[in-house]
Amino acid sequence: MPDSQKIYLKDYTPPAYLVDTVHLTFKLSPNATRVNSKIRFRPNPDSDSRDFFVHGEHLTLIRAAIDGQECSPVVTDKGLTAQAPDAPFTWEAEVEINPQDNTALEGLYMSNGMYCTQCEAEGFRRITYYPDRPDVMATFTVRIEGDLPVLLSNGNPTASGDGWAEWHDPWPKPSYLFALVAGDLRNHPDSFTTKSGRKVDLNIWVRPDDIDKCAFGMEALKKSMKWDEDVYGREYDLDLFNIVAVDDFNMGAMENKGLNIFNSSCVLASPETATDANFERIEAIIAHEYFHNWTGNRITCRDWFQLCLKEGLTVYRDSQFTSDVRSRAVKRISDVDGLRAVQFREDNGPLAHPVRPDSFVEINNFYTATVYEKGAEVVGMLKRLVGDDAYAQALDLYFERHDGQAVTIEDWLKVFEDTTGRDLGQFMRWYSQAGTPRLTVTDDFKDSTYTLNFKQYTPPTPGQDVKQPQVIPIAVGLLTPNGDEVQETVVLEMTKPEQSFEFKGLSSRPVPSILREFSAPVILEQDTDNETRAFLMAHDTDPFNRRESGNALARDVLRRMITDGAAPDPMYLEAKAKILTDEALDPAFRALVMSLPTQEELAQMLFDTGHTPDPEAIFNATQTLAQASAERLKQDLPRIYAAHQVKGPYSPDAGPAGHRVLANSALWLLSRLDGCKQAQAQYDAADNMTQQISALGCLQYFDHGADATQAFYDQWRHDRLVIDKWFAMQVSNTRPDQTVATAQALTEHADFDMKNPNRFRAVFGALAWHHAGFHQADGAGYRLLADWLIKLDPVNPQTTARMSTAFQSWRRYDEGRQALMRAELERIMSTPDLSGDTGEMVGRILEG
């Protein structure tokens, strides 16, 4: 990507003008909405420039004026410039926009007759001319005129009448937090009383047919509000909090001040239409967007390079929340599984970038797992290093010092330095260096002293050939050979390339449990035999490392099966059986132990150890090991399945959800032995989506699902979110040689709509994650995905760019597959008028 197209962090300059107040009037019309703006500007004393420039894209300028005097600005496709006084002034403009034809879903657009907005990161410039950058904060007053019954915007309602409504947000905000929704909607109302005694009205606004799917989301919102008060001391600050469900939405949800806009899939739920996993995801996303009210809205980021400041911190906060209301151990394991599946692949490929990038072409391409999930891990490390009390004090200082400001990572770390007296200069490397550190460990025992010797190394990444040592918190416990804990968890602080730590006064050589709770986002390289892994799987007191030992054992077994043709290791099967049959353990934890490493994880492991991953061999090995597991457990599976059936009315709470996930994990193995008889019985009797879809998955995967698949469609054809599941499952549950043909056939289905991001991701996200199916040796998967990315790009560049990351690991495979993937990437790049979003992403993948 040419440097001339890049924007660099080092080139940041303050805005020439600041904004005090914004008054907007919308006259809604599907193809010709008029937006009148009246904005009060003042010169920025921190800027030497007096060049008046405001962003604007896809706008038709009708008129413009400064202090009431008509003016003729210079207009380009990026914005306009005008002569402005070196004193406060009022800018007025009238523009026309076309929401109906806005398929990019940025700015103001229409979704099935509903007007809605998405302004993060740079969508507001599609609504009117404005300095569309996060360090320009102002209060907004909005008037909406239209013939729809519900007219919503940020803040508090101030007046309304027949065909109009006015809103005022008293809290200064950047333009990316602006929101407007207008439609034929119904509300699910409730209220919340804050700790200071203020009543806040709450609403979830949905289409009329969805009003019965709001109750869980509302309870999750109230639970989040209470948790943020109790844990972070943060109280809500408006009289009203609205959530709106929108079908066509590029993201999961958006934290606009007082008016959160959600992808329908991330807020609508009922026992009949949503799975346990859906409920948990909805609960977490509602918490995440609500928590942004303080970590993102009241305090925002100075520029988009600081995106992790709001996103990493808020992901960490929503993880804390889920850990408190559900299973802490299961949540931690699930988070790390997700990190390794997506972020580690990103960190170790052509798309690697620091948590705080130092340059970008299209900011939409940096809404990544590195910014979000690794950003959250960095916050967790910081808390682990300074301790719980110091973390709480630092956060209080952060809110006190920076409320109402747009700040940087340096500001964030400064509150920790001021609170603790620590120098966090080296810790800053977690924000500035890309890549996943490799942490190797050896040990020694002599004269009652046990020594752990660590080395750290971070491989080169694009643009960063040389890496400096990181601060790595390493949580360690020590066990005796009989399984007793001789050293409770202690956090070792590694700061050098090589460092040793001693434990004195031990009577015998201990068994180390290293990187407990995954205390740092690193790859641990430890020369451990399978006997030790099995021992830790059985005895480790840290749930994360207990499961990690089992997963490491499974990875080694599968590696030998793939590369050496070995048989399934009885030691692994016995260790797994011991965990699964231990009724004293959390059922959800046992279900995680039952799962095998993903095929994507195995491909990366093989590549890291000098092997070229063969997707077909990986698939066959996982099938063989799963079958061996089923046969080893054939006496136990019916009992486990029966013992964890949940009686009574459905509840999505952690307890019953844990029992269901264990029973359904047993069902997957049982289906290998009984020809899916139990799965068919469960499908026929299911009274909730978790049980129905789990059974359907078994039937499809083991080729007994044709009738159930059609019956499922007939039953749910009028529920778009359930039909998204129907599309995805058919691709996910195919044999590799059927995957591409299944995906192709689904694109010809009457219900497939590439303009809807959820439906497009249902088909092609499932294709990309079906490792062996996507990577068929003939390249059919690559061609099909590329064909549709080329079709989608003119319609929705954001979704196209994100889906193109399916190709990011193309250099990992054999020469034949590399050539096929490269050809498709080059074909995408040669597409006329390719969007900047997709061009940047595909270009980086090719260059990496």
N, C-alpha and C positions, 0 to 999 in steps of 0.2 A: 504494500500500500504506500503510495507516494507520501513523503513527509509533508508536502504542501497541503494535504487534505487533513492532517492530524491537528488536534487541539491538545496543547500541553499544559500540565499543571503549573510548570514553571512560568508560564506566560500569563498567569492570572493577573488581572488588573481590576480595581474596584469600579463599579458602575459610575458613569459621569453624572447621572441624576438618580436621586432616590424618589420614592413615591410615598405620599402620606395617605391619600384616600382614592378609592376607585368607585365610580358609580357606573353601573352597566344596565342598559335596558335592552331586553331581548323581545323582538316581535317575531314569534315563531312561525315558520312556514317550511314545509318539507324541502322544497327546492330553492327557497329564497328567503332565508331568515335574515332579518336586519338586526345588527348589533350596534347600539349607540353607546359610546364610552365617554366619560368625563373624568379625567385623571389629574390629580394635583401633584405636580412634580416640584422638586427643589434641587439645586445643585448639591452634589456630594462634596463636603469639605475634605474628604480623604482622597479625592481624585483630582488630578491636574487637567483632565480633559473636560471640554465643554461641547463635545460633539454629541448632538442629539440623534440617537438611533434607537428605533424600536423594532422588535421582531414582528414578522407577519408573513404567513404562507397560505396560499390558496384562498386569498381574500380579494374581494372586489371593493376598492375604496370609492365611496360615494362622495364624501366631503371630509375636510379636516380643518381645524381652527386652533389657534393659540391665543388665549385670553380673548376669545370672542372674535378674533380677526381671521377670516378665511386665509388659508395658506395653500401652497402648491408644493408638497414635499416631493423628493426624488424617491420613486418607488422601484424596488427590485423584487425578484422572487423570494428574497430572504427577509425583507423588511423595508423600512423607509427612513430617510434622514430629512431633517428640516432645520431651519435657523431658529434657535431657541434662546431666550434671554438668560443672562447670568444672574438670575433671580428666580424665586418661586413663580410658577405659572400654571395655568390650566390648559390641558390638551383635550381637545374634543375630536372624535372621529365617528363616522358612520360607515359600516362595511356591510357587505352582503356575503353570505356563505350558503353552501348547499349541503345540509346534513344528510339528505337522502342518498346522495352519491358518494358519501364518505365511507368507503369500505375499509379504509385503513384503521378505522376505529380509534382515531386520535382526534382530539378536539371535540366538537359537537357533532354527533352522528345519530342515526336512527336505528333502532333495533325492534323490528316487528311493530312499528307504529309508535314506539316510545322514543322520546328524545333523551339522550344521555351524553355524558362527557367522560373523557379520559385525558387528563392534562399532564400527568407525569410520563416522561420527563419534559418534553417540549411540545405538548399539544395545545397549550393556551394560545400560542401564536397562530393557530388555525382558527381562532375565535375572534380575535381583534388584535390591533397593533398594541404592543406592550413590551417592556423590557423583561422578556421571558427567561429569567434566571433566578435561582433560589435565594440569592443574597439581596433581592429587592422585595421587601415585605411591606404590606399595606393593609388597611382595613377596607372591606368590600361592602358595598350596598348594591343590591340587585333587584331589578324589577323584571318580571316575566309576564309577557302578554301572549295568551294562546287560548285555543278552544278546548284544551284537555282539562279534565277535572282536578288533577293533582299537579301542582307547580312547585318544585322544591329547589332550594339552593342552600349555601352554607349558612351556619349561624342560627339566629333566632328569627322567627317570622315577626314582621312589624305591622303589616297591613295586607288585606286581600279584599277582592270583590269579584264580581262576575267576569271571569276571563282574565284575571290578573292577580298577581301576588308579589309582595315585596319582602325582602330578607336583608338582614344586617348581621355581619360577623364582626364583633368588636375586637377580636384578636388579630393583630397583624399577621399576615401569611404571605408566602410567595405564590405566584400564579399557578404553580403546578398543583396546588391544593384546592383550586377553584372547582366547583361542581355545580351542575344543573341537571335536573331530571324533570320531565313532564310526560304524563301518560295517564291512561285509564288504569289506575292502581287501587288496590285495597291495602289497608294497614292492619297489622297485628300489633295492638298497643299494649303498653305496660308502663311502669314507672320505677324509678330507683331513688332512694333517699340517701344522699351523701353523708359522710361522717360528720359534716358540719350542719346537717339538717336541711339542706336544700333538696327540693323535689325536682327530679329530672324526668321529663316525659320521653318515653322510648317508643319507637315505631320500627317495624320491618314492613316495607312496602313491596308488594308483589302483584303479579297479574291475578285476576279473580280466581282462576282455577288452582292457584298455588297457596291459597290462604291457609290450608290445613297442614302446611309444611314449615311453619314458622316457629312453633312453640319451643323446639330445642334450641334454635338459634337465639331466641330471646333469653332463655335461661343461661346460655353460654355468655351472652353479653352482660347480664347482671352479675354472674359469677366473676367475670373478668374485671368489672368495675370494683367489686368488693376486694378482689385479690390485689389490685393495683393500689388501693388505699392501704390495705393491711401490710403489704410487703415493701412497697416503694413510697408510701405516703402521698400518692398522687390522686387528687380528687378531680372529678370532671368539672368543667368550667363554663358550660352553656346551660340553657334551660331545656334544651331539646337535643336528642341524639337520634338520627335517622339512618337506617340501612335500606338500600334498594337492591333488589335482585334483578340482574340484567342478563339476558341470554347470550348476546354477542359481546364478548369482552376478552381482550387479549391476555389479561393477567388473571390472578386468582381473585384479587380484591384491591381496593384503593382507599387510603385513609383520609380522604378529603375532610376538612374540618367540619365536624357535626353532620356530615352527609356522606357516609361510607357507601361506595358503590361496589357491589359484589357480583362476580360471576355466579350465576344461579346455582351452579354445582357446588359452590362453597358456602351456601347458606340454607338452601332448601333441603329438608329432610323429614321423612316419616319412616316408621318401622317397615312399611310395605315397600318403600322405594329406595331406601338408603341402607348401606351396609354399616357394620360396626366401624370399619375403617373410615367410611364417609363421615359418620358422626364425630369421630375423634378429630378428623381433619377439619371439619367445620368448626368445632370447638376451638381448635388451635388458631385457625385463620381469623375468626371473630376476635379472639384475644389479641392476636398480632395487630390487627388494624386498630383496635381500641387503644392498645398500648402506645401506638404511634401518636396519640394525642399529645403526649409529653415528649417522647423520644422520636421526633420527626416533625411535629407540628409546632408546639410551643418552642422547642429548640430544633432548628432545621440545619441543613448543611450549607456551607458557604458557596460551594460549587459542586458539580456532579462528580468530581474526583473524590469527594468526601462521602459518597453514597453509603459506604459501609458504616459511617457514623450513625445513621439512623437505622439502616437495615440490619447490620450485624448485631447491634445492641438490642433491637426489638425482636429479632429471631431468638437471641439468648433469653430475653424476658419471656417470650411465649413458651420456650422450652422449659424454663423454670415453672411456669404456670401448669403446663401439662404434667410435669413431674410431681407437682403438689396435688393435683386433683386425680391423677391416675397412678400408674406404677412407675416409680423413679427408675428402677433398673431396666425395665422394658423400654421406657422412653429413651434412655441413654443408648442402649444397644441399637434401637431403631434409628436414632439420629446418626450414629456412627456408620451404620450400614448404608444410609443414604449419602453420607459424606464420601465414603469410599467409592460408592457406585458412580457418583456424578462428579464430585469436586476433585477427587484424586485423579480421575481420568483427565479432567480439565487441566489440573496442575502439572500433569506429566505428558502434555501434548502440545500441539501448535497454538492452542488457545490459552496457554498459561499466562496469567497476569497477576500482579500483586493484589492484595486485598484493597489497597488504595492504588488504582492504576495511575501511571504518570502521563498517559496520553490516550486519546480515543478519536475515532472518526465519527461514529454514531453512538451516542450515549445509550440508546436502547439495547445495544449489544453488551453492555456491562451490567445488566441485571442477571447476574450469574451466580452459580453455586459458590464461587470464590468470595464474592462480595457478601452474600447472605450467610451461607452455612459456615465457611471458613471464618468470615467476620465474626460470627457468633462464637466459634471456638476460641478466637483470640480474646474476646471479652471474658469467656470462661477461664482461660489461662490467667488473665489479669486478676480475676477474683481469687483464683487458687493461690496466686503468689502473694497477694496482700492480705488475704484473710477476709472472712465474712464481715467483721465489724468495720474494717477499713474500707471495704467496698461500699458498705451502706453509707458511711460518712462521705466518701468521695462522690457518690451519686447525689446525696443531699446538696453538696457544694456545687455540683454540676448544674442542678436545677436552679439553685439560688443565683449562681453567677451568670448563667447564660440564658435565662428565660427571656424569650422574645428576640433571640439573636440567631444568626446564621453562622455556624462555627466550623472548626476544622478538627482533624485528628489530633493536632498539637494541643488545641484547647482541651480536648477530652483527656489526654494523658496528663496535662498540667494539673488538673484537679486531683489526680492520684498522686502526683509528685508532691503537691502542696499538702495533701492529707497525710501522706506516709513518710515524706522526706526521702523517698527513694529516687534514684536517677533512672528514668525509663528510656534513656537514649538507645540502649541496645534493644530493649523490647520493641522499639519503634520499627525494627527490621521486619517484624511480623506483618506490618502494614506495607512496607516498601519492597520486600523481596518476594518474588514468585517462587513457586515450586514447593514440593513436599519434602521436608528434611528426612533423611535416612538416619536412624539411630541404631547403631550396632552396640552390642553388649557382650562382654566376657566376664567371667567371675573366677574367684580364687578363694580358697579357705585354708588358713594356716594359723596355728597358735591361737585358736579361739576367735580369730578375726576373719570375718567374711568381707570380701572386697568386690564391688561391682565396678567394672571399667567400661566407660561409655565413650563412643566416638560419634560425632555428628558430621553429616555431609549432605549438602543440597545440590543436586545435579544442575547443570546449566539449563536455562529456559530462554525462549526467544527474547533477545535484547539484554539478557543478564547472564553473562558467561561466568562471572566470579561471584561467589556467595560468601557472605560473612557469617560467623557463628551466631546462632540464635540463643535467646534465653528459653530454655526448655524445662518446664516443671515436670518432673518424673515421679509419679506417685508409686511407691514401692511398699510391698508387704513381704514378710518372710514366714514360711511354714516349715514345721519340722517334718521329718519323713513319715510320721504317723498322722499328719494332717492338722496338727495344732498350730495356731498362729503364734509364732515366737516374737514377731515384730509387727505391730499394728501399722496401718498405712502411715507413711511419712512422705512428705513431698521433698524430693531432692531438686535443687536448683542448678541446672547445668548452664554454664555461660561460655565455656571454652570449647575448642574443637575436640579436645580429649580431656576427660575428667574422671577421677576415681572417688568412690565413697566407701567408707569403712563402717562395719557394724561389729562391735567388740563384745566379748564376753559370751560367746555362743558355745554350747557344749558339743554341737555337731553341725555338719554342713547343712544349711537350710535349702529349701526349694524357693527360689524367688518368684514373686508375682509382680511383674513390672508393667508400668503404664496403666495402673488401675484407673477405672472409670474413664479410660482413654484421656489421660490428663493433658495430652498435647496432640495436635493433628500431625503426627509423624508416622513413618513406616518403621516399625520395630523389627530389626534383623537380629535374631537370637538363635544360636545353634542349640536347639532343644530337641531331644529325641521324643518319639511318640509315647514312650512310657511316661515321661514327665508330663506331656500334654494330657494324657489320660488321667494322671494323678491330679493335676490342677482342675481338670474338668469335674472330677469327683469331689475335691476337697477345698478348692479356693473359696475364701469367704467373700471375695469381691464378685458380685454377680456378673459384671461386665467381663472380667478376666476368666471367669468360669466358662462362660459361653465362648469367649475368644479362644480359649484353649481347645474347645471342641471344634470350633471353626478352623483353627490352624491344623488340627489333626485331620479334619475332613479335606482341607486343601492339599495336605501332603499325600493323603491316600489317593485323591483324585489325580494329583500330579503323576504319581507312579503308575496309576492305571492308564493315563493318557500317553505318557512318554515311554513307559517300559512294558505296557501290556499286563501289569500286575492285576491280581484279583482283589476284590474288596477286602480290607484288612479286618479280621475278626476283632482285634483290639478296639477299633473304632466302633464297630457294631455293638460290642458289649458295653463300652462306655456310654454310648448313646442310649442304649436300653436302660441302663441304670438311672440316668436322668429322667427319662420319659416315664418310668414307672414309679418315681418317687412322689407320692401324693402330698408330701410336706412342702413341695415347691410350688411357687406361683404357676398356675396353668399357662398364662401368657408367656412366661419365661420358658417353660417346657416346650411350648410351640416353637419358639425361636430356636431352641436347640434342635428341634426336629428338622428345621429347614437346612438345606444344603447351601454352600456358597453359590452365588449366582454365576452363570456362565460368563458374563462380562468380567466378573472378579477373577475367575480362573484364567481367562485370556490375558488379563493384565499381569497376573502372577507368572504365567508361563513366559510372557515377553520379558518381564523383569529378571527372570532367571536364565535368560539366553535361549529360550525356545521360541519357535514361530508357532503361534497358536493356530490350531486346526479346529474351526468351529464344529465340524461334524464329529471329530474325535471327542471334543469336550462334551457335546450333547450326548453321545453314546455312553461316555463314562458316567455322567450324572444319572442317566437312566439305569445303568447297571447297578450303581451304588444305591439308588432309591429302591430298586427291586430287591436288592440284598437286604436293605433295612426292613422292607415290608415282610420278607420271609423270616428274618430274625425275630420280628415282633408279632408274628401271626397269631400267637396265643394271647398277646396282650392288647392288640389293637381293638378287638370287639369290646373288651372291658373298658379301655380308656374312652372309646367312643361313647359307650352307654353311660359311663359314670359322669360324663361332663355335658350331658344334655341338660338344657336349662328349662325348668318348668315355670309355668305361670306367664303373666303378661311380659311382653318384650321390654327390656331396658337396655339403653346403650351404655350404661355405666361400666366402669372398668372390671368389676367382679364378674357379672354375667358375660361380658364381652370376652374376657379371658377364658372362661369355660368353653364358649363357642369356638374360639380360634383353636384351642387344643383339640376339641372334638373334630373340627373340620380338617385340621392337619392330619389327624388319625384317619379321617375318611379318604384323603388322597392316597395314603398308603394302602388302606383297606381295599380301595377300588382296583388296585393292582392284583388283588388276590381273589375277589369275589365277582369279577365281571361287572362291576358297578351296580350290583343289586341293592346295596345299602344306599348308594348315591341316588338311584332312581326312587327308592322309597322316601328318602329325605326330600327330594324335589317334589314329589307328589303331595307330601304332607306339610311343606314349608308354609309358615304364616308370617314370615318376615324375609326381607331381601337378603340378609346375611346367609340364612340357611338355603334359600332358593338358589342364589347365585353360586354359592360354594358347591352345591350339588350339580348345578349345570356345568360348572367348570370341569368337574370330574367326568361327567358324561361326555363332554366335548373332547377332553384330552385323550380319553381312552376309546374314542370312536364309537360311542353309544349315544351321541347327542343330537342326531338330526331331528328327531321328533320333538325333543324338549326345546331345541333352539327355535323351531318354528312356533311352538306353543308359547314360548316366552315372548316372542315378538307379537303374536296375536294378543296376548294379555296386556302388553305394555306399549303398544304402538302409539298411543296418544300421550305418553309421558316422555318428553325429549331427553331428560337426564338418564332415565333408565335405558332408553334406546342407545344413548352414548355407550353405556356399559355393554349392550348387546353387540354393537359394532366392534368394540375393543376386544371382547372375549373371543370372538370368532377368530381373530388374527392371533391373539396370544396363545390360544389352546390348540393350534394346529401343529402337525408334524412339520419339520423343516421343509420337506419337499412340497408342501401344500400351502405354505405361508403366503408367498407372493401371489399365487393364483387366488387365494381367498381375499387378500386385500384388494386386488384388481377387481374382483367380482363385486365387492362391497362398494367400490366407487361408482358402480353402475346401478346401485340400488336407488329407488325413488327417494329414500330418506337421506341420502348422502348430500351434504351441502358444504362445499369447500369454503364458503364465505363465513361459516360458523366455526370459530376456532376450536370449540369443544369437539365438534364432529370431525374436523380434520385431524386433530390430535388423537381422537379415538382410534382412527384407522392407522395413520402413519406413525404416531407415537408407539403404538403396539407393534407395528412392523419393525421400527428401528430398534426396539428393545428385545425383539425375538432374535437372539444372537445368531443361532444357527440358520434361521429362516432368512434373515436379512443378508447374511454373508454367504448365501449360496454361491458355489464356485462359478456358476455361469454368469453372475452379475445381475440377475433378473431383479433382485431386491434393490440394487443400486439404481438401475434404470428406472424402475417404477417410481421410487422416491424422487429422483431428479426430475422426471417428467412432471410430477405434480408440484414440486417446488417452483419450477419454471412457470406453470400455470398460475400458481398462487401469488407469486411475487408482485405483479401489477395490482393485485387486489388488496393484499395484506402483507406488506414487507416485514413487519415485526414477527409475525408467526413464521414466515418463510425463513428468516434469518435464524431463529431459534431452532427450527427443525433441521436446518442444515448441519447442526452440530453432530448429527448421527454419523457424519463422515470424519469426525475429528481424529479418530484413531486409525486412519487408513494406512499409515506407515507401519502399523504393528503386524500386519498380516503378510502372507506369502506374495511373491512377485506378481503372480497372476491376479490376485484380488487387488493388490496395490494399483496395478495398471488399469483395472476396470473402474476402481473408485476414482482414480485421478482423471480418467476420461470423462466421467460424469461431472466431476467438479469443474473441469475445464469447459464442459458444455454449458454448465450453469453460468460460468463467468462470461462466456461469449454471447449470452442472451442480450439482444438489443434492449436498451433502456433499463437494464438491471438496476434495482434500487440500491441506494447507498448502504442500507442495513445489510442486505444479503451480499452485496459485493464486498463489503469489508470482511464479513464473517468467512465467506468462502475463500477470499484472498488470503486471509490469515491461515486457514486450514491448509491451503496449498503450499504456502511459504514455509510452514512449520516443519 
